[in-house]
Amino acid sequence: MTSQTYSFFVVSAVMIYFGRFGNSLILAQLQNDIDKLKADFNSSHSDVADGGPIFTEKLSDWTERNEKSIILSHIVSRYLEMLENTDKSKAHIRHISEELYTLKQSLPDGSKKVKDIMDISKLQMSDLRIQRKAVNELFSVLHKLVESPSSLKRKRSQSQRRCKC
């Protein structure tokens, strides 16, 4: 995939994922608007390919529908943030912003979930107080893990393999 198709791919993935592309006319108009946006940002510049994609690569790591909606929500927010600092007198920028904003409304707000993940990753696990708290919560965490649907599926499939009925 070339660097020129990243933005279109992400917006298309978001819109298709949430059923916004009922007709190809919207898709064609959006492609045209994105082409104009690419020209505004000079996205054919050679440095665009440096370091690989910024969004599409991350999208492939999120496979479950609920997970994907969290990452898509943040990607759409980043696009909206980027477009906030552009010339809104241009029709193509307004159109892309409106479509992204509409999509954003249909996505769940995953910011609290992402904040929780960030907070957990920042915990100083070498801190004795944190370790004590973590140990006190270990049984509850393991209980939640054992209860989760994915572990139940795994248990069922393992027990079916053991049974030679």
Backbone bond lengths (Angstrom), bond angles and torsions (degrees), N, CA, C in turn:
res aa  C-N    CA-C-N  psi(-1)  N-CA   C-N-CA  omega(-1)  CA-C   N-CA-C  phi
1 M - - - 1.459 - - 1.531 107.97 -
2 T 1.315 115.75 131.16 1.458 119.84 -179.02 1.524 109.88 -80.17
3 S 1.300 114.98 162.08 1.463 120.08 179.58 1.521 111.52 -63.62
4 Q 1.325 117.73 -24.89 1.466 121.63 -178.05 1.525 112.44 -70.47
5 T 1.325 118.34 -19.89 1.465 119.84 -175.41 1.523 113.25 -99.95
6 Y 1.335 120.04 -2.57 1.469 122.13 -176.74 1.524 112.67 -57.84
7 S 1.302 117.24 -53.35 1.461 120.39 -176.98 1.512 110.95 -60.71
8 F 1.318 115.98 -45.98 1.461 119.41 -179.63 1.522 110.77 -62.77
9 F 1.335 117.38 -41.54 1.447 121.38 -179.86 1.526 111.24 -60.27
10 V 1.322 116.94 -46.99 1.461 120.62 -178.06 1.528 111.04 -64.80
11 V 1.320 117.01 -48.19 1.462 120.35 179.67 1.521 109.77 -62.38
12 S 1.331 117.26 -42.11 1.463 120.79 178.67 1.517 111.07 -63.00
13 A 1.336 116.64 -43.57 1.466 120.13 179.73 1.516 110.90 -61.06
14 V 1.320 116.71 -43.34 1.459 120.82 179.26 1.524 110.02 -62.63
15 M 1.316 116.63 -47.54 1.465 119.85 -175.92 1.526 112.08 -68.61
16 I 1.304 117.37 -41.89 1.463 120.35 178.34 1.524 109.42 -66.16
17 Y 1.325 116.67 -42.26 1.459 121.79 -179.10 1.521 111.13 -56.99
18 F 1.315 117.13 -36.53 1.458 120.70 -178.27 1.529 112.95 -105.57
19 G 1.331 116.28 17.43 1.450 120.67 172.17 1.517 115.81 67.43
20 R 1.320 118.99 27.32 1.462 121.33 -177.95 1.524 112.22 -82.65
21 F 1.325 118.39 -17.92 1.452 119.49 -177.78 1.511 110.18 -93.76
22 G 1.313 116.08 77.63 1.448 120.87 177.48 1.514 110.84 -77.21
23 N 1.316 116.56 -30.38 1.463 117.49 177.43 1.520 110.05 -135.19
24 S 1.321 114.19 152.87 1.460 119.85 -175.18 1.526 112.43 -73.24
25 L 1.326 117.39 -14.50 1.462 120.44 178.20 1.529 110.70 -63.45
26 I 1.315 117.06 -42.79 1.474 121.11 177.56 1.525 109.74 -61.99
27 L 1.322 116.07 -44.70 1.460 121.00 179.66 1.528 111.01 -61.16
28 A 1.317 117.03 -44.90 1.466 120.65 179.97 1.528 111.26 -64.45
29 Q 1.341 117.09 -41.00 1.465 120.84 178.73 1.525 110.05 -65.65
30 L 1.321 116.32 -41.24 1.458 119.85 179.68 1.529 110.51 -66.06
31 Q 1.330 117.58 -40.09 1.465 120.53 176.89 1.526 109.94 -59.36
32 N 1.326 116.65 -43.22 1.459 121.84 178.59 1.539 109.93 -62.02
33 D 1.334 116.96 -45.22 1.465 120.91 178.99 1.529 111.53 -63.15
34 I 1.328 116.16 -39.74 1.474 119.87 179.61 1.525 110.11 -67.81
35 D 1.332 117.52 -36.82 1.470 120.08 175.60 1.530 110.54 -59.90
36 K 1.327 116.99 -41.53 1.468 120.97 177.19 1.529 110.62 -65.42
37 L 1.330 116.72 -39.24 1.463 121.06 178.39 1.529 110.19 -65.28
38 K 1.321 116.74 -39.20 1.466 120.58 176.54 1.526 110.42 -59.55
39 A 1.332 116.09 -41.35 1.469 120.09 178.10 1.531 110.14 -65.02
40 D 1.341 116.91 -41.44 1.474 120.46 177.86 1.527 111.37 -57.78
41 F 1.337 115.93 -39.59 1.463 120.90 -176.12 1.526 113.02 -94.61
42 N 1.342 116.77 1.76 1.456 121.02 -177.86 1.538 109.99 51.41
43 S 1.334 115.85 50.85 1.460 120.33 -174.24 1.524 114.29 -74.42
44 S 1.332 117.73 0.41 1.459 119.70 174.44 1.529 111.20 -88.58
45 H 1.327 115.82 0.73 1.467 121.23 178.86 1.526 109.31 -58.41
46 S 1.310 117.42 145.00 1.467 122.11 -173.91 1.530 113.92 -62.33
47 D 1.330 118.51 -24.73 1.467 119.39 -177.31 1.537 113.17 -76.09
48 V 1.328 117.76 -9.27 1.465 121.08 -179.06 1.526 110.97 -62.18
49 A 1.319 117.79 -35.51 1.468 121.41 -178.18 1.528 112.89 -79.54
50 D 1.327 117.98 -14.24 1.466 120.92 -178.32 1.523 111.25 -62.59
51 G 1.317 116.33 128.01 1.462 121.41 175.71 1.510 114.43 80.85
52 G 1.300 119.02 1.14 1.461 121.98 177.31 1.521 112.77 78.12
53 P 1.315 115.69 -174.65 1.472 120.69 -176.89 1.529 111.87 -68.27
54 I 1.333 115.94 155.50 1.460 119.35 178.99 1.529 112.20 -103.37
55 F 1.315 118.46 -26.65 1.461 120.90 -179.10 1.521 113.18 -114.81
56 T 1.321 117.44 -47.06 1.463 120.13 -171.12 1.522 112.78 -62.18
57 E 1.305 117.07 -35.02 1.464 120.29 179.17 1.534 110.48 -65.55
58 K 1.310 116.16 -39.55 1.460 120.65 -179.95 1.532 111.28 -70.13
59 L 1.308 116.58 -33.59 1.466 120.69 178.82 1.527 111.70 -59.91
60 S 1.319 116.58 -35.31 1.468 119.33 -177.14 1.529 112.13 -69.71
61 D 1.313 117.84 -20.36 1.466 121.17 179.23 1.525 112.98 -80.73
62 W 1.313 117.98 -16.40 1.467 122.87 -177.44 1.524 107.68 -103.46
63 T 1.320 116.73 107.13 1.458 119.59 -170.96 1.524 113.90 -105.48
64 E 1.305 118.65 -35.00 1.460 121.18 -179.19 1.518 109.84 -72.94
65 R 1.330 117.39 145.98 1.466 122.26 -176.61 1.540 111.61 -56.77
66 N 1.335 117.96 -46.18 1.469 120.65 -179.48 1.524 111.31 -65.46
67 E 1.316 116.29 -40.50 1.466 119.99 177.38 1.524 110.17 -62.67
68 K 1.332 115.15 -47.38 1.462 120.40 -176.33 1.526 110.75 -61.12
69 S 1.332 117.36 -36.89 1.459 119.16 -179.81 1.525 110.90 -66.06
70 I 1.323 118.00 -31.59 1.470 121.22 177.66 1.524 110.13 -66.81
71 I 1.327 117.07 -50.04 1.464 119.13 -177.99 1.527 110.99 -68.34
72 L 1.340 117.55 -37.72 1.463 119.83 178.15 1.525 111.06 -64.18
73 S 1.325 117.03 -37.67 1.457 121.18 178.11 1.532 110.40 -59.43
74 H 1.308 116.02 -41.88 1.468 119.54 -179.79 1.517 112.08 -73.30
75 I 1.309 116.99 -35.99 1.458 119.61 177.70 1.528 109.97 -64.87
76 V 1.322 116.72 -45.77 1.465 120.80 178.71 1.530 109.75 -60.62
77 S 1.335 117.14 -41.71 1.471 120.61 177.94 1.518 111.65 -59.92
78 R 1.325 116.23 -39.01 1.473 119.84 179.68 1.531 110.90 -67.15
79 Y 1.340 116.21 -40.17 1.467 119.01 176.19 1.528 110.32 -62.97
80 L 1.304 116.69 -44.36 1.470 119.81 179.34 1.524 110.76 -61.56
81 E 1.325 116.24 -40.28 1.470 120.51 177.49 1.528 110.55 -62.63
82 M 1.324 116.04 -42.04 1.463 120.23 178.90 1.532 110.74 -63.34
83 L 1.321 116.63 -42.83 1.458 120.55 -177.26 1.525 112.90 -73.23
84 E 1.337 117.70 -18.97 1.461 121.29 176.38 1.522 111.07 -59.77
85 N 1.312 116.47 -31.01 1.463 121.57 -175.82 1.523 112.52 -97.10
86 T 1.323 117.35 21.57 1.458 120.52 179.72 1.529 110.16 -113.07
87 D 1.292 115.31 175.30 1.461 122.40 -178.50 1.528 109.82 -77.26
88 K 1.322 115.97 101.44 1.463 120.91 -176.86 1.524 113.25 -77.42
89 S 1.314 117.09 -0.16 1.461 119.01 176.02 1.531 110.21 -76.81
90 K 1.330 116.69 -14.91 1.466 120.77 179.06 1.530 109.12 -82.10
91 A 1.321 115.70 128.87 1.468 121.58 -176.04 1.524 112.44 -60.93
92 H 1.331 117.69 -38.63 1.467 119.42 -177.98 1.533 111.49 -66.39
93 I 1.310 117.39 -34.44 1.468 120.60 177.90 1.521 110.01 -69.79
94 R 1.322 116.61 -42.36 1.473 119.89 177.01 1.527 110.97 -61.47
95 H 1.330 116.95 -43.06 1.462 121.06 -178.06 1.528 111.16 -64.58
96 I 1.317 117.31 -47.06 1.467 120.90 178.61 1.523 109.68 -61.50
97 S 1.324 116.90 -44.80 1.470 120.76 179.53 1.521 111.24 -60.39
98 E 1.329 116.57 -43.33 1.467 120.13 179.99 1.524 111.27 -63.28
99 E 1.326 117.02 -43.48 1.468 120.45 179.02 1.528 110.63 -63.46
100 L 1.338 116.27 -44.48 1.462 119.75 179.40 1.529 111.02 -64.53
101 Y 1.319 116.58 -40.62 1.460 120.08 179.33 1.529 110.51 -63.64
102 T 1.319 116.97 -42.26 1.464 121.02 177.55 1.526 110.35 -60.88
103 L 1.324 115.99 -44.03 1.466 119.84 177.67 1.526 111.45 -63.20
104 K 1.305 115.64 -40.92 1.473 120.91 -179.49 1.518 110.54 -58.00
105 Q 1.339 116.43 -37.45 1.462 120.54 -179.87 1.523 111.61 -65.38
106 S 1.326 117.35 -28.68 1.464 120.22 -178.69 1.530 112.40 -85.68
107 L 1.319 117.10 -10.20 1.462 121.12 -179.82 1.519 110.37 -92.15
108 P 1.326 116.73 143.32 1.463 118.13 174.21 1.523 109.62 -69.85
109 D 1.303 116.38 149.71 1.455 120.37 178.85 1.520 108.54 -79.97
110 G 1.301 116.14 106.62 1.451 120.70 -178.31 1.515 113.13 -91.85
111 S 1.341 117.89 8.98 1.459 119.55 -174.25 1.525 112.44 -62.81
112 K 1.334 117.99 -36.93 1.463 119.46 178.40 1.525 110.22 -65.79
113 K 1.329 116.53 -39.89 1.462 120.01 179.49 1.518 110.65 -65.11
114 V 1.309 116.24 -42.65 1.465 119.60 178.33 1.528 110.28 -65.56
115 K 1.322 117.24 -40.46 1.466 121.07 177.23 1.527 110.40 -60.66
116 D 1.335 116.15 -41.93 1.469 119.74 177.26 1.522 111.19 -59.71
117 I 1.314 116.58 -44.43 1.469 120.64 179.05 1.523 110.35 -62.67
118 M 1.329 116.58 -42.82 1.466 120.18 179.03 1.529 110.84 -63.80
119 D 1.339 116.36 -43.42 1.468 120.19 178.89 1.524 111.15 -60.44
120 I 1.327 116.28 -42.62 1.464 120.00 179.59 1.522 110.36 -65.00
121 S 1.328 117.48 -41.19 1.463 119.75 -178.56 1.530 112.03 -68.34
122 K 1.330 117.97 -22.23 1.459 121.55 -179.47 1.528 113.20 -87.87
123 L 1.337 117.27 -7.53 1.469 119.53 -179.26 1.526 110.48 -60.18
124 Q 1.307 115.69 135.16 1.462 121.63 178.19 1.529 107.93 -85.98
125 M 1.314 117.18 91.97 1.456 121.48 -174.69 1.525 112.68 -70.76
126 S 1.309 118.02 -6.69 1.462 121.06 174.62 1.532 111.13 -87.39
127 D 1.334 117.46 -10.81 1.465 123.18 178.64 1.532 109.12 -74.56
128 L 1.337 116.11 123.57 1.467 121.69 -176.02 1.529 111.77 -59.18
129 R 1.325 118.11 -38.99 1.468 121.44 179.09 1.530 110.52 -63.23
130 I 1.336 116.46 -43.78 1.464 121.62 177.85 1.531 109.44 -62.73
131 Q 1.313 116.58 -42.41 1.467 120.68 179.55 1.529 110.67 -60.79
132 R 1.337 116.80 -43.19 1.470 120.47 179.51 1.522 110.88 -61.71
133 K 1.316 115.93 -46.30 1.462 120.01 178.73 1.526 110.82 -61.00
134 A 1.320 115.69 -44.57 1.462 120.47 -179.25 1.524 111.04 -60.88
135 V 1.323 116.37 -43.02 1.473 120.03 179.33 1.529 110.38 -63.85
136 N 1.333 117.00 -39.50 1.467 120.17 178.01 1.533 112.32 -63.41
137 E 1.310 116.82 -28.53 1.464 121.28 -178.41 1.525 113.32 -94.97
138 L 1.324 118.36 -5.38 1.455 121.90 -172.79 1.529 113.11 -57.58
139 F 1.325 117.86 -45.26 1.460 119.93 -178.77 1.527 110.79 -62.18
140 S 1.323 117.07 -43.92 1.463 120.77 179.85 1.526 111.12 -62.25
141 V 1.328 117.01 -41.43 1.461 121.26 179.51 1.528 109.77 -64.53
142 L 1.329 116.73 -45.48 1.458 120.23 178.94 1.529 111.31 -63.47
143 H 1.335 115.91 -38.39 1.465 120.31 178.10 1.531 110.28 -61.06
144 K 1.339 117.65 -44.83 1.473 121.81 177.60 1.529 110.69 -61.98
145 L 1.317 115.59 -40.00 1.462 120.05 -179.23 1.527 111.10 -65.54
146 V 1.300 117.23 -42.47 1.456 121.69 179.56 1.528 110.78 -67.90
147 E 1.339 117.39 -33.09 1.461 121.94 179.45 1.514 113.14 -74.14
148 S 1.326 117.93 -21.58 1.468 120.77 -171.58 1.521 110.88 -61.04
149 P 1.325 117.03 145.11 1.466 121.77 -177.47 1.528 113.31 -57.28
150 S 1.331 118.01 -36.70 1.465 119.11 -177.94 1.522 111.19 -66.31
151 S 1.339 117.30 -36.26 1.459 118.47 178.74 1.524 110.36 -73.05
152 L 1.333 117.61 -29.96 1.459 120.37 176.38 1.520 110.62 -66.05
153 K 1.328 117.31 -41.21 1.460 121.17 177.73 1.521 109.74 -61.27
154 R 1.338 115.68 -43.92 1.452 120.56 -179.34 1.513 110.21 -62.17
155 K 1.356 116.83 -44.75 1.459 120.66 179.90 1.521 110.56 -60.76
156 R 1.357 116.58 -43.54 1.456 120.42 -179.25 1.523 110.62 -62.87
157 S 1.312 117.12 -44.75 1.461 119.42 -177.63 1.524 110.75 -68.15
158 Q 1.344 117.75 -34.20 1.457 120.24 177.13 1.516 110.81 -67.71
159 S 1.325 117.51 -41.21 1.461 120.08 -178.82 1.524 110.42 -69.89
160 Q 1.340 117.70 -32.21 1.457 120.51 177.43 1.515 110.54 -68.65
161 R 1.325 117.63 -33.79 1.463 120.20 178.55 1.510 111.11 -70.04
162 R 1.341 116.71 -35.48 1.469 120.52 -179.00 1.522 111.56 -70.56
163 C 1.317 116.89 -33.63 1.455 120.84 -176.69 1.526 110.05 -75.50
164 K 1.299 117.31 121.18 1.458 122.51 178.99 1.524 110.08 -104.06
165 C 1.325 114.91 46.78 1.472 121.46 -175.97 1.492 112.45 -69.25
